[in-house]
Amino acid sequence: MPAPDFAELECVIQGREAPQRVHLVELGIDEEVLRAMAEQRLNMTWIPSLQDRQELYWKQRVMVYHRLGYDFVPAWPTWHHHPPVRQWLTADTAGLSRGDRQWVDEKKGLITSRADFERFPWDAITADPSTCEWVTRHLSPGMKMTVSATLFEHVMENLLGYEGLFYLLYDDPDLAASVFDRWGQIVYRYYESTIGLDSVGAIFHADDLGYKTSLLVSPAVLRRHVFPWLKRYAALAHANGKMFWYHCCGNVYRSGVLKDLIEDVKIDAFHAFQDVILPIAEFQVRYGQQVACLGGVDVDCLARLEETPLRAYIRDILERCTPGGRFALGSGNTVTNYVPLGNYLTMLDESRCWPLPKAGT
């Protein structure tokens, strides 16, 4: 009997109320997982994402999130008139395989020169408004949606490429700045067009800034090209009475940029945790008075632990994080298609069992 209550989740994240139950948060769940849950557990027939069946496709996504106990549905934009990005393909060996797995071309992006920049169809790129319209129409009472996009990741992975960005920051910093500014404005327009909808509860922005031990670029680069845009996105959300959540993989602690995100950007919640970097319970001890923490179940543990140790691991997170408030449970990143379905169900089950009944009651 799901009872979504985004308003309650908002109060918990903002620290205005103590949690009465465990709320669930995910930046995303791979479609293969959603389909398996729908067909194997919820007695639904999954409708593929076809051009002429998009509303039915999103209707079922909303229904699955509702049945699984979420208070919101993540919505990502479809960009019209964006040139195809450079990608490599390999066989997807996950348990719920999608056939091919894609990854970006790290050497070269779509823009390698000022001429490429001038030819790029910046003014033509728009976000399809239909997705938000379809989600809005089918939300269950108490549910909201979050809207998401990327800035740094899209510039680094697709527009310039990893090596392209790194070289350009030294060879032609003005061109690098121009690319960040043009894409930053496109993302801003998308958020501006959606944040006023009553059905939107938060911007859930996603930009991975680093890896296990450090950042991908210097703090100075982020402070010049990325954080000013994040600050604008957060201000837009707050001006409309909404929250700004931030997903960020990588070690943002040694460099000190987490302070920028909390004090300057003014994020309301931080998402993405790897135990090898900083477990969520330790994050909450250090920063929980300033910002909410979301997720926390390390994807490596979610993918590889057997049921008994996985339950113990999740219970430890709940025991350490739930009493402090400003916390919601979920994967440390996303529910990937290589996470065993049973392990995902174990996480959901533990969220419903909390607080655990006391002995003798």
Number of C-alpha atoms within 10 A of each C-alpha: 7 12 14 21 18 19 14 19 24 19 15 20 25 19 19 12 14 17 20 13 15 21 25 22 24 22 27 15 16 15 17 18 21 20 21 17 20 21 13 12 10 14 9 15 12 16 15 13 13 10 8 8 12 16 19 17 18 24 18 21 22 25 17 19 22 22 16 17 19 21 27 27 27 23 21 18 17 14 14 11 13 14 13 8 14 18 14 11 11 10 11 15 13 16 13 19 14 14 11 12 14 12 11 17 17 18 14 19 23 19 22 17 14 15 9 11 18 10 9 16 12 16 9 10 15 17 19 14 14 13 16 21 15 17 24 21 13 17 20 19 12 15 23 24 24 23 22 21 19 17 23 22 16 18 22 21 24 23 25 26 25 21 15 24 26 17 14 18 15 10 12 13 14 13 18 25 16 14 20 22 17 14 20 23 16 17 21 18 14 19 21 15 12 19 24 16 15 12 20 23 26 27 26 25 23 20 18 19 22 16 14 13 14 16 20 17 13 13 17 11 13 17 13 12 19 20 20 16 22 24 18 15 24 25 18 20 22 18 12 15 12 20 26 25 27 26 21 19 21 20 24 23 14 10 13 11 21 17 14 16 20 16 12 15 20 21 25 23 24 24 26 27 27 21 16 10 16 16 17 26 23 13 17 21 12 11 16 21 12 17 24 24 27 30 24 28 25 22 22 14 19 27 19 13 15 12 14 9 11 20 18 12 17 21 19 13 18 22 14 14 23 22 11 18 23 28 33 26 24 27 28 27 23 19 24 21 22 20 21 19 20 13 19 18 14 18 22 17 12 19 22 15 12 15 15 11 8 6 5 4 4
